[in-house]
Amino acid sequence: MAENEYLLHPIGVVESSLKSLADCPKQGSEGAPDAWLVIDPAFAEATDGLLPEAQIWIVTWLHQGQRDVSKVHPRGEPNRPLQGVFSTRSPDRPNPIGLHRAIIKGIEGTTRIRVGPLETLDGTPILDIKPILVDEGRH
């Protein structure tokens, strides 16, 4: 591996009814369905402590994103002026990392977590899951 390159290992994959990019809403709150996070058994112990109703961040690799794009029309609307991808949520970017806020709807064993809403394409690699921490007035 060359200097300043990083190797990522997916921990699982998204199982979703969204089968094509055209099916995917722009944001989870725009009609995205529930989906399953199917965790590789090698990472099953890492799911300990996840509970239904918890809010989580899901970090994904948007594997169908274009990595050579630096400007896009926001929300894919050609009538909007081009903007740098870092000011948008476009999946097309130098490192197509997705960040999704979702609620755990159910858990089956240690390798299947139902979440929603999730606007991610079926087969999307999962890089990480993190809890959303509620600010309890601590600074």
C-alpha positions in Angstrom: 0.0 0.0 0.0 1.4 3.4 -1.0 2.0 6.2 1.6 -1.2 8.1 2.4 -3.5 5.2 1.3 -5.7 3.5 3.7 -7.2 0.0 3.5 -10.8 -0.4 4.6 -12.5 -3.7 5.4 -16.3 -3.8 5.2 -18.0 -5.2 8.3 -21.1 -6.2 6.4 -23.5 -5.3 3.6 -26.9 -3.6 3.3 -29.8 -5.8 2.3 -32.5 -3.5 0.9 -35.5 -3.4 -1.4 -33.7 -0.6 -3.3 -32.2 -2.4 -6.2 -31.1 0.5 -8.5 -29.7 4.0 -8.0 -32.9 5.4 -9.5 -34.9 3.8 -6.7 -32.9 5.5 -3.9 -34.3 8.6 -2.3 -31.8 11.5 -1.8 -32.3 11.3 2.0 -33.7 8.7 4.4 -36.5 11.1 5.4 -37.7 11.2 1.8 -39.5 7.8 1.8 -36.6 5.4 2.3 -37.6 1.9 3.4 -36.3 -0.1 6.3 -33.3 -2.3 5.5 -31.1 -5.0 7.1 -27.5 -4.5 8.1 -26.0 -8.0 7.5 -22.9 -8.1 9.6 -20.0 -10.4 8.8 -19.9 -13.2 11.5 -16.2 -12.1 12.2 -17.7 -8.9 13.7 -20.6 -10.4 15.5 -19.2 -9.6 19.0 -19.0 -6.0 18.0 -22.8 -5.8 17.9 -23.1 -6.4 21.6 -24.9 -3.4 23.2 -26.9 -2.4 20.2 -30.6 -2.1 21.2 -33.9 -1.6 19.4 -35.0 2.0 19.2 -31.4 3.2 19.4 -30.3 5.9 16.9 -27.2 5.1 15.0 -24.9 6.4 12.3 -24.2 3.9 9.6 -21.0 4.5 7.6 -21.0 3.0 4.1 -18.9 2.8 1.0 -21.0 4.1 -1.9 -19.6 1.6 -4.3 -21.4 2.9 -7.3 -20.3 6.5 -6.8 -17.9 8.1 -9.3 -14.6 9.0 -7.7 -13.4 11.4 -10.3 -16.2 14.0 -9.8 -15.4 17.3 -8.0 -18.6 19.3 -8.9 -22.2 18.3 -9.2 -25.6 19.8 -9.6 -27.1 19.6 -6.0 -29.7 16.8 -5.7 -29.0 15.9 -9.4 -31.1 18.9 -10.6 -29.5 20.3 -13.7 -31.2 23.7 -13.2 -29.2 24.2 -10.0 -25.6 25.6 -10.4 -22.7 23.3 -10.1 -21.2 23.1 -6.6 -18.2 21.3 -5.1 -19.0 17.8 -3.9 -17.8 18.7 -0.4 -20.8 21.1 -0.1 -23.3 18.4 -1.1 -24.4 14.9 -0.1 -23.6 13.5 -3.5 -22.5 9.9 -3.7 -20.0 10.9 -6.4 -16.9 12.2 -4.6 -13.2 11.3 -4.2 -13.9 8.9 -1.3 -17.6 7.8 -1.7 -18.3 7.4 2.0 -21.9 7.5 3.0 -23.2 8.7 6.4 -26.7 7.6 7.3 -28.8 8.3 10.4 -31.2 5.5 11.3 -33.1 3.9 14.1 -32.6 0.2 15.0 -36.0 -1.4 14.4 -35.1 -5.0 15.3 -32.2 -7.3 15.9 -31.9 -11.0 14.8 -29.0 -12.7 16.6 -25.7 -11.0 16.3 -25.5 -10.5 12.5 -28.8 -9.0 11.4 -30.0 -5.5 12.4 -33.1 -4.0 10.9 -32.8 -0.2 10.6 -34.8 2.6 9.0 -35.1 4.7 7.2 -32.1 3.8 5.0 -31.7 5.3 1.5 -28.9 2.9 0.5 -28.8 0.6 -2.4 -28.9 -3.2 -1.8 -25.4 -4.6 -1.6 -23.8 -1.4 -0.3 -20.7 -2.3 1.9 -21.0 -1.2 5.5 -17.8 0.3 7.0 -18.9 1.0 10.5 -21.8 1.6 12.9 -21.7 4.2 15.6 -24.2 5.3 18.3 -25.7 8.7 18.2 -25.0 10.2 21.5 -27.5 12.4 23.2 -26.1 15.6 24.6 -26.8 15.5 28.3 -25.6 19.0 28.9 -22.0 18.0 29.2 -19.4 20.2 27.5 
